[in-house]
Amino acid sequence: MKKNKVIVGLLVTVVLLILFIVGMFVIKPAIQKYRDKMINAGMEYAVFLLMQEVSTCKLIPLTFENQTIEVIAIECLQQQAQAVPQDLE
């Protein structure tokens, strides 16, 4: 009877150890890979949205912590430069 309890205890310990190893070397890397893929997709989408907004020829403020810069597409500046009459230059 006592021998059966020891065997069951050892089996439970071995199964838990195997589950831990599988989690560390199989499941955790898969989750990390998925997380990285989603982060990259989010960054690509943010850049896409920024490009769409900038293409409207409006100044777009970008803020990070306490620093803000304004972004505009270079094509918009070129269009504005071409629109200036020659006698005003």
Backbone hydrogen bonds in HBPLUS format (Angstrom, degrees):
<---DONOR---> <-ACCEPTOR-->    atom                        ^
c    i                          cat <-CA-CA->   ^        H-A-AA   ^      H-
h    n   atom  resd res      DA  || num        DHA   H-A  angle D-A-AA Bond
n    s   type  num  typ     dist DA aas  dist angle  dist       angle   num
A0005-LYS N   A0001-MET O   3.25 MM   4  6.61 152.5  2.33 145.4 151.8     1
A0006-VAL N   A0002-LYS O   3.14 MM   4  6.42 151.6  2.22 145.0 152.2     2
A0007-ILE N   A0003-LYS O   3.05 MM   4  6.30 157.8  2.10 147.1 152.9     3
A0008-VAL N   A0004-ASN O   2.92 MM   4  6.12 162.8  1.94 150.3 155.0     4
A0009-GLY N   A0005-LYS O   2.92 MM   4  6.01 157.5  1.97 142.7 149.4     5
A0010-LEU N   A0006-VAL O   2.89 MM   4  6.11 154.7  1.95 146.9 153.7     6
A0011-LEU N   A0007-ILE O   2.88 MM   4  6.10 159.1  1.92 150.4 156.3     7
A0012-VAL N   A0008-VAL O   2.92 MM   4  6.12 161.0  1.95 151.8 156.6     8
A0013-THR N   A0009-GLY O   2.99 MM   4  6.17 157.2  2.04 143.5 150.0     9
A0014-VAL N   A0010-LEU O   2.87 MM   4  6.11 159.3  1.91 151.6 157.1    10
A0015-VAL N   A0011-LEU O   2.88 MM   4  6.08 163.1  1.91 151.9 156.5    11
A0016-LEU N   A0012-VAL O   2.94 MM   4  6.12 163.0  1.97 150.3 154.9    12
A0017-LEU N   A0013-THR O   2.92 MM   4  6.09 153.7  1.99 145.3 153.1    13
A0018-ILE N   A0014-VAL O   2.90 MM   4  6.13 157.0  1.95 150.0 156.0    14
A0019-LEU N   A0015-VAL O   2.93 MM   4  6.18 160.9  1.97 151.6 156.7    15
A0020-PHE N   A0016-LEU O   2.92 MM   4  6.11 153.1  1.99 144.5 152.0    16
A0021-ILE N   A0017-LEU O   2.97 MM   4  6.22 160.5  2.01 149.4 154.2    17
A0022-VAL N   A0018-ILE O   2.90 MM   4  6.12 164.2  1.93 153.8 158.1    18
A0023-GLY N   A0019-LEU O   2.91 MM   4  6.04 156.6  1.96 143.4 150.3    19
A0024-MET N   A0020-PHE O   2.93 MM   4  6.17 153.0  2.00 148.4 155.5    20
A0025-PHE N   A0021-ILE O   2.98 MM   4  6.09 162.1  2.01 155.3 159.2    21
A0026-VAL N   A0022-VAL O   2.85 MM   4  5.32 139.3  2.01 143.6 149.3    22
A0027-ILE N   A0022-VAL O   3.23 MM   5  6.63 156.5  2.29 144.1 151.2    23
A0028-LYS N   A0023-GLY O   2.90 MM   5  5.88 157.8  1.95 157.4 161.8    24
A0030-ALA N   A0026-VAL O   3.35 MM   4  6.42 152.0  2.44 138.3 146.0    25
A0031-ILE N   A0027-ILE O   2.96 MM   4  6.25 156.0  2.02 155.7 162.4    26
A0032-GLN N   A0028-LYS O   2.93 MM   4  6.13 159.5  1.97 152.2 158.3    27
A0033-LYS N   A0029-PRO O   2.88 MM   4  6.04 157.8  1.93 147.0 152.5    28
A0034-TYR N   A0030-ALA O   3.07 MM   4  6.26 159.2  2.11 144.7 150.0    29
A0035-ARG N   A0031-ILE O   2.89 MM   4  6.09 160.6  1.92 150.5 156.2    30
A0036-ASP N   A0032-GLN O   2.92 MM   4  6.14 163.9  1.95 152.0 155.8    31
A0037-LYS N   A0033-LYS O   3.00 MM   4  6.18 154.3  2.07 144.6 151.8    32
A0038-MET N   A0034-TYR O   2.97 MM   4  6.24 155.6  2.03 150.6 156.7    33
A0039-ILE N   A0035-ARG O   2.94 MM   4  6.21 153.7  2.01 150.6 158.2    34
A0040-ASN N   A0036-ASP O   2.98 MM   4  6.20 163.6  2.01 150.3 154.0    35
A0041-ALA N   A0037-LYS O   2.97 MM   4  6.19 156.3  2.03 144.9 151.8    36
A0042-GLY N   A0038-MET O   2.94 MM   4  6.12 152.7  2.01 144.1 151.2    37
A0043-MET N   A0039-ILE O   2.97 MM   4  6.28 155.0  2.04 149.9 156.6    38
A0044-GLU N   A0040-ASN O   2.94 MM   4  6.17 162.3  1.97 152.0 156.8    39
A0045-TYR N   A0041-ALA O   2.98 MM   4  6.15 155.1  2.04 145.0 151.7    40
A0046-ALA N   A0042-GLY O   2.95 MM   4  6.16 153.7  2.02 145.1 152.3    41
A0047-VAL N   A0043-MET O   3.01 MM   4  6.27 158.8  2.06 151.4 156.2    42
A0048-PHE N   A0044-GLU O   2.96 MM   4  6.16 157.0  2.01 145.6 152.4    43
A0049-LEU N   A0045-TYR O   2.90 MM   4  6.18 163.3  1.93 153.1 156.5    44
A0050-LEU N   A0046-ALA O   2.97 MM   4  6.15 155.4  2.03 145.0 152.2    45
A0051-MET N   A0047-VAL O   2.87 MM   4  6.11 157.7  1.92 151.2 157.0    46
A0052-GLN N   A0048-PHE O   3.00 MM   4  6.30 152.8  2.07 147.6 155.2    47
A0053-GLU N   A0049-LEU O   3.00 MM   4  6.25 160.8  2.03 149.7 154.3    48
A0054-VAL N   A0050-LEU O   2.90 MM   4  6.06 165.5  1.93 155.0 159.1    49
A0055-SER N   A0051-MET O   3.07 MM   4  6.11 145.6  2.19 140.4 148.7    50
A0056-THR N   A0053-GLU O   3.15 MM   3  5.63 162.8  2.18 111.9 117.3    51
A0057-CYS N   A0054-VAL O   3.13 MM   3  5.81 159.1  2.17 123.8 125.4    52
A0060-ILE N   A0071-VAL O   2.88 MM  11  5.08 166.4  1.90 145.6 150.3    53
A0071-VAL N   A0060-ILE O   2.84 MM  11  5.08 160.0  1.88 134.0 139.5    54
A0062-LEU N   A0069-ILE O   2.69 MM   7  5.35 168.4  1.70 169.7 173.8    55
A0069-ILE N   A0062-LEU O   2.90 MM   7  5.35 157.0  1.96 150.2 155.9    56
A0064-PHE N   A0067-GLN O   2.85 MM   3  5.43 163.1  1.88 162.1 167.4    57
A0067-GLN N   A0064-PHE O   2.98 MM   3  5.43 168.8  1.99 134.8 137.5    58
A0076-CYS N   A0073-ALA O   3.01 MM   3  5.44 134.5  2.23 107.3 118.8    59
A0078-GLN N   A0074-ILE O   3.00 MM   4  6.31 154.7  2.06 150.0 157.4    60
A0079-GLN N   A0075-GLU O   2.92 MM   4  6.14 153.6  1.99 145.0 151.8    61
A0080-GLN N   A0076-CYS O   2.98 MM   4  6.21 155.5  2.04 145.4 151.9    62
A0081-ALA N   A0077-LEU O   2.92 MM   4  6.14 153.0  2.00 145.2 152.6    63
A0082-GLN N   A0078-GLN O   3.03 MM   4  6.25 150.6  2.11 145.0 152.3    64
A0083-ALA N   A0079-GLN O   3.03 MM   4  6.19 136.9  2.22 139.3 150.9    65
A0088-LEU N   A0085-PRO O   3.19 MM   3  5.70 155.7  2.25 113.2 120.1    66
A0089-GLU N   A0086-GLN O   3.27 MM   3  5.54 155.7  2.33 106.1 113.1    67
